[in-house]
Amino acid sequence: MKLNCDLGESFGSWQMGLDASAMPHIDMANIACGFHAGDPDVIARTLALAKQYQVSIGAHPAYPDLQGFGRRSMVLSDSEIINIIHYQIAALEGMAKTQGLTLEYVKPHGALYNDMMSNPQIFNAVLTAIASYHQPLKLMILATAEQDHYQHLAKQAGVSLLFEAFADRRYTDEGKLTPRSQAGAVLSEAEMLQQVQQLVQSGTVTTQSGQKLALKADTLCVHGDNSAAILQIAKIRQLLV
């Protein structure tokens, strides 16, 4: 199971995350494209780090919401969703090419990711954006109990999916992430490591009600927000060896 991490989310003099410390431990870098975070200098530095450590790169597009860090939903038409995704992917892909790198996948960010997983119309718009891009790209989405359904839709569109699980989030019985507003939604370090070990050994997670839920995950999302998170990534990496 590969580790993916959201990176390149600094902007101007505002710093977010410890990208240089996280990059050596991960396999896949989801790089912000400027709409929720990131700027040309940050993107260039993040791509250079990915190249240095031979990390696969993916676009991390969002709603156009710098003030809200892409965490606020927006009401957009299908064509608007498609166009903002194309715009962001193209920006990152172009900068990647100048460093001899190839964009491999797309993982929507924040509210766009959550809306995609809860609203079929938005998911179809995102899927159309990926399918109509000028080169094949995989789409990373949440691993849920409905994976067969999403696979069917993606196959019809000619898009390959990557399913991700979250190391530090509690799951609902339906296989969704427990909202952060609820107690216990974010796991402690001990709980997180236990969840990762359970995923690796049995392909399951224990939900908020205590049920075991099967998840087929290709990749595991980790975070590099601070020094404690970096140490956690290193511990998770050891569990995957």
Buried (B, 14 or more C-beta within 10 A) or exposed (E): BBBBBBBBBBBEEEEBBBBBBBBBBBBBBBBBBBBBBBBEEBBBBBBEBBBEBEBBBBBBBBBBBBEBBBBEBBEBEBEBBBEBBBBBBBBBBEBBEEEEBEBBBBBBBBBBBBBBBEEEEBBBBBBBBBBEBEEEBBBBBBBBBEBEEBBEBBEEBEBEBBBBBBBBBBBBEEBBBBEEEEEEBBBEEEBBBBBBEBBBEEBBBBBBEEEEBEBEBBBBBBBBBEEEBBEBBBBBBEBBE
